[in-house]
Amino acid sequence: MPIATIQMIEGRSEEVKREIIEKVTQALAEASNSPVEAIRIIIQEVPSTNWGKAGVMAKDEGR
């Protein structure tokens, strides 16, 4: 069973997450020659206090 884990910054709507899950499922099913029922997608959301860019916490940058 293929599993894809996607990490992204928190704050996206459920609608966007649904679309990501749908499209990644289709791509992974095609690439692995697996039925879509066997595909698992895990979205891990990272809070803005847990990442930074160029030495600055993302939260401090308004992200």
PDB file of N, CA, C, O and CB in Angstrom:
ATOM      1  N   MET A   1       0.841  -1.178   0.000  1.00  0.00           N
ATOM      2  CA  MET A   1       0.000   0.000   0.000  1.00  0.00           C
ATOM      3  C   MET A   1       0.891   1.247   0.000  1.00  0.00           C
ATOM      4  O   MET A   1       1.622   1.473   0.964  1.00  0.00           O
ATOM      5  CB  MET A   1      -0.960  -0.005   1.223  1.00  0.00           C
ATOM      6  N   PRO A   2       0.844   2.045  -1.044  1.00  0.00           N
ATOM      7  CA  PRO A   2       1.631   3.281  -1.086  1.00  0.00           C
ATOM      8  C   PRO A   2       1.103   4.325  -0.097  1.00  0.00           C
ATOM      9  O   PRO A   2      -0.104   4.534   0.024  1.00  0.00           O
ATOM     10  CB  PRO A   2       1.627   3.859  -2.504  1.00  0.00           C
ATOM     11  N   ILE A   3       2.025   4.966   0.597  1.00  0.00           N
ATOM     12  CA  ILE A   3       1.694   6.032   1.541  1.00  0.00           C
ATOM     13  C   ILE A   3       2.540   7.253   1.207  1.00  0.00           C
ATOM     14  O   ILE A   3       3.752   7.147   1.020  1.00  0.00           O
ATOM     15  CB  ILE A   3       1.929   5.576   3.019  1.00  0.00           C
ATOM     16  N   ALA A   4       1.893   8.414   1.134  1.00  0.00           N
ATOM     17  CA  ALA A   4       2.612   9.667   0.914  1.00  0.00           C
ATOM     18  C   ALA A   4       2.361  10.572   2.106  1.00  0.00           C
ATOM     19  O   ALA A   4       1.219  10.752   2.529  1.00  0.00           O
ATOM     20  CB  ALA A   4       2.170  10.358  -0.417  1.00  0.00           C
ATOM     21  N   THR A   5       3.428  11.139   2.646  1.00  0.00           N
ATOM     22  CA  THR A   5       3.319  12.109   3.731  1.00  0.00           C
ATOM     23  C   THR A   5       3.675  13.473   3.171  1.00  0.00           C
ATOM     24  O   THR A   5       4.732  13.652   2.565  1.00  0.00           O
ATOM     25  CB  THR A   5       4.242  11.732   4.938  1.00  0.00           C
ATOM     26  N   ILE A   6       2.786  14.430   3.379  1.00  0.00           N
ATOM     27  CA  ILE A   6       2.981  15.779   2.871  1.00  0.00           C
ATOM     28  C   ILE A   6       3.072  16.717   4.060  1.00  0.00           C
ATOM     29  O   ILE A   6       2.160  16.773   4.885  1.00  0.00           O
ATOM     30  CB  ILE A   6       1.830  16.199   1.903  1.00  0.00           C
ATOM     31  N   GLN A   7       4.159  17.445   4.148  1.00  0.00           N
ATOM     32  CA  GLN A   7       4.298  18.450   5.192  1.00  0.00           C
ATOM     33  C   GLN A   7       4.058  19.814   4.580  1.00  0.00           C
ATOM     34  O   GLN A   7       4.608  20.145   3.530  1.00  0.00           O
ATOM     35  CB  GLN A   7       5.696  18.381   5.865  1.00  0.00           C
ATOM     36  N   MET A   8       3.222  20.608   5.253  1.00  0.00           N
ATOM     37  CA  MET A   8       2.970  21.953   4.770  1.00  0.00           C
ATOM     38  C   MET A   8       2.646  22.856   5.945  1.00  0.00           C
ATOM     39  O   MET A   8       2.266  22.399   7.023  1.00  0.00           O
ATOM     40  CB  MET A   8       1.828  21.965   3.739  1.00  0.00           C
ATOM     41  N   ILE A   9       2.805  24.136   5.708  1.00  0.00           N
ATOM     42  CA  ILE A   9       2.545  25.116   6.741  1.00  0.00           C
ATOM     43  C   ILE A   9       1.049  25.154   7.016  1.00  0.00           C
ATOM     44  O   ILE A   9       0.236  25.128   6.092  1.00  0.00           O
ATOM     45  CB  ILE A   9       3.072  26.510   6.330  1.00  0.00           C
ATOM     46  N   GLU A  10       0.692  25.217   8.296  1.00  0.00           N
ATOM     47  CA  GLU A  10      -0.720  25.207   8.659  1.00  0.00           C
ATOM     48  C   GLU A  10      -1.441  26.443   8.126  1.00  0.00           C
ATOM     49  O   GLU A  10      -0.837  27.483   7.860  1.00  0.00           O
ATOM     50  CB  GLU A  10      -0.874  25.123  10.175  1.00  0.00           C
ATOM     51  N   GLY A  11      -2.751  26.288   7.981  1.00  0.00           N
ATOM     52  CA  GLY A  11      -3.559  27.427   7.580  1.00  0.00           C
ATOM     53  C   GLY A  11      -4.341  27.230   6.294  1.00  0.00           C
ATOM     54  O   GLY A  11      -5.155  28.080   5.932  1.00  0.00           O
ATOM     55  N   ARG A  12      -4.112  26.135   5.604  1.00  0.00           N
ATOM     56  CA  ARG A  12      -4.879  25.907   4.376  1.00  0.00           C
ATOM     57  C   ARG A  12      -6.260  25.372   4.718  1.00  0.00           C
ATOM     58  O   ARG A  12      -6.436  24.684   5.724  1.00  0.00           O
ATOM     59  CB  ARG A  12      -4.140  24.926   3.439  1.00  0.00           C
ATOM     60  N   SER A  13      -7.226  25.684   3.887  1.00  0.00           N
ATOM     61  CA  SER A  13      -8.610  25.266   4.121  1.00  0.00           C
ATOM     62  C   SER A  13      -8.768  23.762   3.889  1.00  0.00           C
ATOM     63  O   SER A  13      -7.928  23.117   3.262  1.00  0.00           O
ATOM     64  CB  SER A  13      -9.572  26.049   3.204  1.00  0.00           C
ATOM     65  N   GLU A  14      -9.869  23.228   4.415  1.00  0.00           N
ATOM     66  CA  GLU A  14     -10.168  21.810   4.178  1.00  0.00           C
ATOM     67  C   GLU A  14     -10.370  21.554   2.695  1.00  0.00           C
ATOM     68  O   GLU A  14     -10.013  20.485   2.198  1.00  0.00           O
ATOM     69  CB  GLU A  14     -11.419  21.375   4.966  1.00  0.00           C
ATOM     70  N   GLU A  15     -10.932  22.510   1.990  1.00  0.00           N
ATOM     71  CA  GLU A  15     -11.144  22.361   0.544  1.00  0.00           C
ATOM     72  C   GLU A  15      -9.814  22.164  -0.178  1.00  0.00           C
ATOM     73  O   GLU A  15      -9.703  21.303  -1.051  1.00  0.00           O
ATOM     74  CB  GLU A  15     -11.880  23.593  -0.028  1.00  0.00           C
ATOM     75  N   VAL A  16      -8.814  22.951   0.180  1.00  0.00           N
ATOM     76  CA  VAL A  16      -7.490  22.827  -0.439  1.00  0.00           C
ATOM     77  C   VAL A  16      -6.875  21.478  -0.088  1.00  0.00           C
ATOM     78  O   VAL A  16      -6.287  20.822  -0.948  1.00  0.00           O
ATOM     79  CB  VAL A  16      -6.559  23.978   0.015  1.00  0.00           C
ATOM     80  N   LYS A  17      -7.005  21.063   1.161  1.00  0.00           N
ATOM     81  CA  LYS A  17      -6.457  19.762   1.575  1.00  0.00           C
ATOM     82  C   LYS A  17      -7.139  18.617   0.827  1.00  0.00           C
ATOM     83  O   LYS A  17      -6.481  17.653   0.435  1.00  0.00           O
ATOM     84  CB  LYS A  17      -6.619  19.567   3.097  1.00  0.00           C
ATOM     85  N   ARG A  18      -8.430  18.718   0.633  1.00  0.00           N
ATOM     86  CA  ARG A  18      -9.144  17.684  -0.127  1.00  0.00           C
ATOM     87  C   ARG A  18      -8.600  17.587  -1.554  1.00  0.00           C
ATOM     88  O   ARG A  18      -8.392  16.495  -2.082  1.00  0.00           O
ATOM     89  CB  ARG A  18     -10.661  17.984  -0.156  1.00  0.00           C
ATOM     90  N   GLU A  19      -8.374  18.750  -2.161  1.00  0.00           N
ATOM     91  CA  GLU A  19      -7.856  18.758  -3.533  1.00  0.00           C
ATOM     92  C   GLU A  19      -6.446  18.172  -3.592  1.00  0.00           C
ATOM     93  O   GLU A  19      -6.120  17.429  -4.518  1.00  0.00           O
ATOM     94  CB  GLU A  19      -7.856  20.189  -4.098  1.00  0.00           C
ATOM     95  N   ILE A  20      -5.623  18.499  -2.620  1.00  0.00           N
ATOM     96  CA  ILE A  20      -4.272  17.934  -2.564  1.00  0.00           C
ATOM     97  C   ILE A  20      -4.345  16.417  -2.433  1.00  0.00           C
ATOM     98  O   ILE A  20      -3.655  15.693  -3.150  1.00  0.00           O
ATOM     99  CB  ILE A  20      -3.471  18.539  -1.386  1.00  0.00           C
ATOM    100  N   ILE A  21      -5.186  15.938  -1.512  1.00  0.00           N
ATOM    101  CA  ILE A  21      -5.319  14.496  -1.307  1.00  0.00           C
ATOM    102  C   ILE A  21      -5.791  13.813  -2.590  1.00  0.00           C
ATOM    103  O   ILE A  21      -5.271  12.762  -2.964  1.00  0.00           O
ATOM    104  CB  ILE A  21      -6.298  14.201  -0.154  1.00  0.00           C
ATOM    105  N   GLU A  22      -6.768  14.408  -3.257  1.00  0.00           N
ATOM    106  CA  GLU A  22      -7.288  13.821  -4.492  1.00  0.00           C
ATOM    107  C   GLU A  22      -6.227  13.743  -5.580  1.00  0.00           C
ATOM    108  O   GLU A  22      -6.066  12.704  -6.221  1.00  0.00           O
ATOM    109  CB  GLU A  22      -8.472  14.622  -4.992  1.00  0.00           C
ATOM    110  N   LYS A  23      -5.506  14.838  -5.791  1.00  0.00           N
ATOM    111  CA  LYS A  23      -4.527  14.881  -6.879  1.00  0.00           C
ATOM    112  C   LYS A  23      -3.302  14.027  -6.591  1.00  0.00           C
ATOM    113  O   LYS A  23      -2.780  13.364  -7.487  1.00  0.00           O
ATOM    114  CB  LYS A  23      -4.099  16.309  -7.134  1.00  0.00           C
ATOM    115  N   VAL A  24      -2.842  14.038  -5.350  1.00  0.00           N
ATOM    116  CA  VAL A  24      -1.689  13.205  -5.003  1.00  0.00           C
ATOM    117  C   VAL A  24      -2.072  11.724  -5.088  1.00  0.00           C
ATOM    118  O   VAL A  24      -1.272  10.899  -5.529  1.00  0.00           O
ATOM    119  CB  VAL A  24      -1.169  13.553  -3.578  1.00  0.00           C
ATOM    120  N   THR A  25      -3.281  11.393  -4.672  1.00  0.00           N
ATOM    121  CA  THR A  25      -3.762  10.010  -4.776  1.00  0.00           C
ATOM    122  C   THR A  25      -3.734   9.545  -6.223  1.00  0.00           C
ATOM    123  O   THR A  25      -3.228   8.463  -6.521  1.00  0.00           O
ATOM    124  CB  THR A  25      -5.187   9.882  -4.205  1.00  0.00           C
ATOM    125  N   GLN A  26      -4.277  10.357  -7.122  1.00  0.00           N
ATOM    126  CA  GLN A  26      -4.297   9.988  -8.537  1.00  0.00           C
ATOM    127  C   GLN A  26      -2.882   9.807  -9.091  1.00  0.00           C
ATOM    128  O   GLN A  26      -2.604   8.833  -9.791  1.00  0.00           O
ATOM    129  CB  GLN A  26      -5.042  11.050  -9.346  1.00  0.00           C
ATOM    130  N   ALA A  27      -1.993  10.750  -8.774  1.00  0.00           N
ATOM    131  CA  ALA A  27      -0.616  10.672  -9.283  1.00  0.00           C
ATOM    132  C   ALA A  27       0.110   9.445  -8.735  1.00  0.00           C
ATOM    133  O   ALA A  27       0.816   8.760  -9.475  1.00  0.00           O
ATOM    134  CB  ALA A  27       0.162  11.947  -8.918  1.00  0.00           C
ATOM    135  N   LEU A  28      -0.057   9.169  -7.459  1.00  0.00           N
ATOM    136  CA  LEU A  28       0.623   8.026  -6.845  1.00  0.00           C
ATOM    137  C   LEU A  28       0.050   6.706  -7.358  1.00  0.00           C
ATOM    138  O   LEU A  28       0.792   5.743  -7.556  1.00  0.00           O
ATOM    139  CB  LEU A  28       0.505   8.093  -5.314  1.00  0.00           C
ATOM    140  N   ALA A  29      -1.252   6.656  -7.571  1.00  0.00           N
ATOM    141  CA  ALA A  29      -1.866   5.443  -8.122  1.00  0.00           C
ATOM    142  C   ALA A  29      -1.316   5.159  -9.513  1.00  0.00           C
ATOM    143  O   ALA A  29      -0.979   4.017  -9.827  1.00  0.00           O
ATOM    144  CB  ALA A  29      -3.405   5.580  -8.172  1.00  0.00           C
ATOM    145  N   GLU A  30      -1.225   6.187 -10.346  1.00  0.00           N
ATOM    146  CA  GLU A  30      -0.684   6.007 -11.696  1.00  0.00           C
ATOM    147  C   GLU A  30       0.790   5.597 -11.658  1.00  0.00           C
ATOM    148  O   GLU A  30       1.200   4.671 -12.359  1.00  0.00           O
ATOM    149  CB  GLU A  30      -0.846   7.299 -12.509  1.00  0.00           C
ATOM    150  N   ALA A  31       1.582   6.287 -10.838  1.00  0.00           N
ATOM    151  CA  ALA A  31       3.020   6.023 -10.797  1.00  0.00           C
ATOM    152  C   ALA A  31       3.349   4.650 -10.219  1.00  0.00           C
ATOM    153  O   ALA A  31       4.326   4.021 -10.626  1.00  0.00           O
ATOM    154  CB  ALA A  31       3.716   7.092  -9.985  1.00  0.00           C
ATOM    155  N   SER A  32       2.535   4.183  -9.272  1.00  0.00           N
ATOM    156  CA  SER A  32       2.829   2.900  -8.620  1.00  0.00           C
ATOM    157  C   SER A  32       1.998   1.750  -9.171  1.00  0.00           C
ATOM    158  O   SER A  32       2.139   0.606  -8.738  1.00  0.00           O
ATOM    159  CB  SER A  32       2.595   3.015  -7.133  1.00  0.00           C
ATOM    160  N   ASN A  33       1.126   2.064 -10.133  1.00  0.00           N
ATOM    161  CA  ASN A  33       0.234   1.053 -10.707  1.00  0.00           C
ATOM    162  C   ASN A  33      -0.581   0.360  -9.615  1.00  0.00           C
ATOM    163  O   ASN A  33      -0.741  -0.861  -9.611  1.00  0.00           O
ATOM    164  CB  ASN A  33       1.043   0.014 -11.503  1.00  0.00           C
ATOM    165  N   SER A  34      -1.094   1.181  -8.683  1.00  0.00           N
ATOM    166  CA  SER A  34      -1.895   0.674  -7.571  1.00  0.00           C
ATOM    167  C   SER A  34      -3.314   1.226  -7.670  1.00  0.00           C
ATOM    168  O   SER A  34      -3.526   2.304  -8.224  1.00  0.00           O
ATOM    169  CB  SER A  34      -1.255   1.054  -6.210  1.00  0.00           C
ATOM    170  N   PRO A  35      -4.273   0.498  -7.140  1.00  0.00           N
ATOM    171  CA  PRO A  35      -5.631   1.039  -7.123  1.00  0.00           C
ATOM    172  C   PRO A  35      -5.729   2.209  -6.134  1.00  0.00           C
ATOM    173  O   PRO A  35      -5.045   2.219  -5.111  1.00  0.00           O
ATOM    174  CB  PRO A  35      -6.650  -0.070  -6.753  1.00  0.00           C
ATOM    175  N   VAL A  36      -6.571   3.180  -6.439  1.00  0.00           N
ATOM    176  CA  VAL A  36      -6.694   4.350  -5.554  1.00  0.00           C
ATOM    177  C   VAL A  36      -7.122   3.951  -4.144  1.00  0.00           C
ATOM    178  O   VAL A  36      -6.806   4.645  -3.178  1.00  0.00           O
ATOM    179  CB  VAL A  36      -7.698   5.350  -6.133  1.00  0.00           C
ATOM    180  N   GLU A  37      -7.840   2.836  -4.025  1.00  0.00           N
ATOM    181  CA  GLU A  37      -8.278   2.378  -2.701  1.00  0.00           C
ATOM    182  C   GLU A  37      -7.104   1.982  -1.807  1.00  0.00           C
ATOM    183  O   GLU A  37      -7.248   1.924  -0.585  1.00  0.00           O
ATOM    184  CB  GLU A  37      -9.229   1.198  -2.847  1.00  0.00           C
ATOM    185  N   ALA A  38      -5.960   1.713  -2.399  1.00  0.00           N
ATOM    186  CA  ALA A  38      -4.789   1.293  -1.628  1.00  0.00           C
ATOM    187  C   ALA A  38      -3.897   2.466  -1.225  1.00  0.00           C
ATOM    188  O   ALA A  38      -2.950   2.283  -0.461  1.00  0.00           O
ATOM    189  CB  ALA A  38      -3.981   0.295  -2.427  1.00  0.00           C
ATOM    190  N   ILE A  39      -4.182   3.655  -1.722  1.00  0.00           N
ATOM    191  CA  ILE A  39      -3.330   4.822  -1.481  1.00  0.00           C
ATOM    192  C   ILE A  39      -3.718   5.498  -0.174  1.00  0.00           C
ATOM    193  O   ILE A  39      -4.900   5.672   0.121  1.00  0.00           O
ATOM    194  CB  ILE A  39      -3.429   5.824  -2.650  1.00  0.00           C
ATOM    195  N   ARG A  40      -2.723   5.871   0.596  1.00  0.00           N
ATOM    196  CA  ARG A  40      -2.934   6.615   1.840  1.00  0.00           C
ATOM    197  C   ARG A  40      -2.137   7.917   1.757  1.00  0.00           C
ATOM    198  O   ARG A  40      -0.967   7.909   1.373  1.00  0.00           O
ATOM    199  CB  ARG A  40      -2.505   5.765   3.098  1.00  0.00           C
ATOM    200  N   ILE A  41      -2.770   9.028   2.116  1.00  0.00           N
ATOM    201  CA  ILE A  41      -2.122  10.334   2.118  1.00  0.00           C
ATOM    202  C   ILE A  41      -2.203  10.888   3.537  1.00  0.00           C
ATOM    203  O   ILE A  41      -3.275  10.915   4.142  1.00  0.00           O
ATOM    204  CB  ILE A  41      -2.789  11.312   1.081  1.00  0.00           C
ATOM    205  N   ILE A  42      -1.073  11.325   4.057  1.00  0.00           N
ATOM    206  CA  ILE A  42      -1.011  11.916   5.398  1.00  0.00           C
ATOM    207  C   ILE A  42      -0.536  13.351   5.247  1.00  0.00           C
ATOM    208  O   ILE A  42       0.525  13.604   4.677  1.00  0.00           O
ATOM    209  CB  ILE A  42      -0.058  11.099   6.351  1.00  0.00           C
ATOM    210  N   ILE A  43      -1.318  14.284   5.754  1.00  0.00           N
ATOM    211  CA  ILE A  43      -0.910  15.693   5.741  1.00  0.00           C
ATOM    212  C   ILE A  43      -0.485  16.068   7.156  1.00  0.00           C
ATOM    213  O   ILE A  43      -1.254  15.943   8.109  1.00  0.00           O
ATOM    214  CB  ILE A  43      -2.071  16.630   5.228  1.00  0.00           C
ATOM    215  N   GLN A  44       0.744  16.527   7.268  1.00  0.00           N
ATOM    216  CA  GLN A  44       1.254  17.019   8.551  1.00  0.00           C
ATOM    217  C   GLN A  44       1.379  18.532   8.438  1.00  0.00           C
ATOM    218  O   GLN A  44       2.113  19.048   7.596  1.00  0.00           O
ATOM    219  CB  GLN A  44       2.638  16.354   8.927  1.00  0.00           C
ATOM    220  N   GLU A  45       0.654  19.229   9.298  1.00  0.00           N
ATOM    221  CA  GLU A  45       0.707  20.685   9.272  1.00  0.00           C
ATOM    222  C   GLU A  45       1.710  21.182  10.309  1.00  0.00           C
ATOM    223  O   GLU A  45       1.717  20.744  11.459  1.00  0.00           O
ATOM    224  CB  GLU A  45      -0.691  21.291   9.533  1.00  0.00           C
ATOM    225  N   VAL A  46       2.540  22.094   9.874  1.00  0.00           N
ATOM    226  CA  VAL A  46       3.587  22.646  10.722  1.00  0.00           C
ATOM    227  C   VAL A  46       3.173  24.051  11.151  1.00  0.00           C
ATOM    228  O   VAL A  46       2.942  24.908  10.298  1.00  0.00           O
ATOM    229  CB  VAL A  46       4.963  22.667   9.982  1.00  0.00           C
ATOM    230  N   PRO A  47       3.074  24.306  12.469  1.00  0.00           N
ATOM    231  CA  PRO A  47       2.723  25.652  12.908  1.00  0.00           C
ATOM    232  C   PRO A  47       3.846  26.646  12.617  1.00  0.00           C
ATOM    233  O   PRO A  47       5.018  26.277  12.543  1.00  0.00           O
ATOM    234  CB  PRO A  47       2.398  25.651  14.399  1.00  0.00           C
ATOM    235  N   SER A  48       3.467  27.909  12.454  1.00  0.00           N
ATOM    236  CA  SER A  48       4.457  28.935  12.105  1.00  0.00           C
ATOM    237  C   SER A  48       5.495  29.148  13.199  1.00  0.00           C
ATOM    238  O   SER A  48       6.524  29.779  12.955  1.00  0.00           O
ATOM    239  CB  SER A  48       3.760  30.245  11.814  1.00  0.00           C
ATOM    240  N   THR A  49       5.243  28.634  14.396  1.00  0.00           N
ATOM    241  CA  THR A  49       6.232  28.732  15.476  1.00  0.00           C
ATOM    242  C   THR A  49       7.274  27.625  15.393  1.00  0.00           C
ATOM    243  O   THR A  49       8.231  27.614  16.167  1.00  0.00           O
ATOM    244  CB  THR A  49       5.538  28.683  16.833  1.00  0.00           C
ATOM    245  N   ASN A  50       7.096  26.695  14.459  1.00  0.00           N
ATOM    246  CA  ASN A  50       8.006  25.551  14.353  1.00  0.00           C
ATOM    247  C   ASN A  50       8.856  25.554  13.095  1.00  0.00           C
ATOM    248  O   ASN A  50       9.419  24.519  12.736  1.00  0.00           O
ATOM    249  CB  ASN A  50       7.224  24.284  14.405  1.00  0.00           C
ATOM    250  N   TRP A  51       8.964  26.681  12.418  1.00  0.00           N
ATOM    251  CA  TRP A  51       9.844  26.761  11.259  1.00  0.00           C
ATOM    252  C   TRP A  51      10.272  28.200  11.066  1.00  0.00           C
ATOM    253  O   TRP A  51       9.650  29.132  11.576  1.00  0.00           O
ATOM    254  CB  TRP A  51       9.150  26.219   9.988  1.00  0.00           C
ATOM    255  N   GLY A  52      11.339  28.357  10.325  1.00  0.00           N
ATOM    256  CA  GLY A  52      11.847  29.691  10.038  1.00  0.00           C
ATOM    257  C   GLY A  52      12.503  29.740   8.678  1.00  0.00           C
ATOM    258  O   GLY A  52      12.731  28.715   8.036  1.00  0.00           O
ATOM    259  N   LYS A  53      12.802  30.955   8.254  1.00  0.00           N
ATOM    260  CA  LYS A  53      13.456  31.178   6.974  1.00  0.00           C
ATOM    261  C   LYS A  53      14.470  32.299   7.160  1.00  0.00           C
ATOM    262  O   LYS A  53      14.163  33.339   7.743  1.00  0.00           O
ATOM    263  CB  LYS A  53      12.419  31.525   5.851  1.00  0.00           C
ATOM    264  N   ALA A  54      15.661  32.079   6.665  1.00  0.00           N
ATOM    265  CA  ALA A  54      16.738  33.074   6.738  1.00  0.00           C
ATOM    266  C   ALA A  54      17.004  33.523   8.175  1.00  0.00           C
ATOM    267  O   ALA A  54      17.283  34.695   8.430  1.00  0.00           O
ATOM    268  CB  ALA A  54      16.392  34.287   5.873  1.00  0.00           C
ATOM    269  N   GLY A  55      16.912  32.581   9.103  1.00  0.00           N
ATOM    270  CA  GLY A  55      17.241  32.869  10.502  1.00  0.00           C
ATOM    271  C   GLY A  55      16.136  33.530  11.309  1.00  0.00           C
ATOM    272  O   GLY A  55      16.362  33.935  12.449  1.00  0.00           O
ATOM    273  N   VAL A  56      14.961  33.644  10.745  1.00  0.00           N
ATOM    274  CA  VAL A  56      13.854  34.313  11.422  1.00  0.00           C
ATOM    275  C   VAL A  56      12.666  33.356  11.533  1.00  0.00           C
ATOM    276  O   VAL A  56      12.318  32.678  10.565  1.00  0.00           O
ATOM    277  CB  VAL A  56      13.447  35.608  10.666  1.00  0.00           C
ATOM    278  N   MET A  57      12.044  33.302  12.717  1.00  0.00           N
ATOM    279  CA  MET A  57      10.874  32.463  12.899  1.00  0.00           C
ATOM    280  C   MET A  57       9.749  32.937  11.985  1.00  0.00           C
ATOM    281  O   MET A  57       9.485  34.135  11.886  1.00  0.00           O
ATOM    282  CB  MET A  57      10.421  32.472  14.370  1.00  0.00           C
ATOM    283  N   ALA A  58       9.098  32.005  11.327  1.00  0.00           N
ATOM    284  CA  ALA A  58       8.043  32.341  10.377  1.00  0.00           C
ATOM    285  C   ALA A  58       6.939  33.183  10.998  1.00  0.00           C
ATOM    286  O   ALA A  58       6.397  34.082  10.355  1.00  0.00           O
ATOM    287  CB  ALA A  58       7.453  31.083   9.802  1.00  0.00           C
ATOM    288  N   LYS A  59       6.608  32.891  12.245  1.00  0.00           N
ATOM    289  CA  LYS A  59       5.557  33.652  12.928  1.00  0.00           C
ATOM    290  C   LYS A  59       5.930  35.125  13.017  1.00  0.00           C
ATOM    291  O   LYS A  59       5.072  35.996  12.877  1.00  0.00           O
ATOM    292  CB  LYS A  59       5.305  33.085  14.337  1.00  0.00           C
ATOM    293  N   ASP A  60       7.212  35.406  13.249  1.00  0.00           N
ATOM    294  CA  ASP A  60       7.673  36.791  13.342  1.00  0.00           C
ATOM    295  C   ASP A  60       7.623  37.504  12.000  1.00  0.00           C
ATOM    296  O   ASP A  60       7.605  38.733  11.943  1.00  0.00           O
ATOM    297  CB  ASP A  60       9.083  36.835  13.889  1.00  0.00           C
ATOM    298  N   GLU A  61       7.602  36.737  10.933  1.00  0.00           N
ATOM    299  CA  GLU A  61       7.512  37.294   9.578  1.00  0.00           C
ATOM    300  C   GLU A  61       6.062  37.419   9.121  1.00  0.00           C
ATOM    301  O   GLU A  61       5.804  37.852   7.998  1.00  0.00           O
ATOM    302  CB  GLU A  61       8.295  36.421   8.591  1.00  0.00           C
ATOM    303  N   GLY A  62       5.111  37.044   9.979  1.00  0.00           N
ATOM    304  CA  GLY A  62       3.705  37.127   9.635  1.00  0.00           C
ATOM    305  C   GLY A  62       3.209  35.991   8.777  1.00  0.00           C
ATOM    306  O   GLY A  62       2.191  36.123   8.097  1.00  0.00           O
ATOM    307  N   ARG A  63       3.908  34.887   8.797  1.00  0.00           N
ATOM    308  CA  ARG A  63       3.501  33.722   7.998  1.00  0.00           C
ATOM    309  C   ARG A  63       2.696  32.771   8.805  1.00  0.00           C
ATOM    310  O   ARG A  63       2.269  31.735   8.294  1.00  0.00           O
ATOM    311  CB  ARG A  63       4.696  33.009   7.430  1.00  0.00           C
TER     312      ARG A  63
END
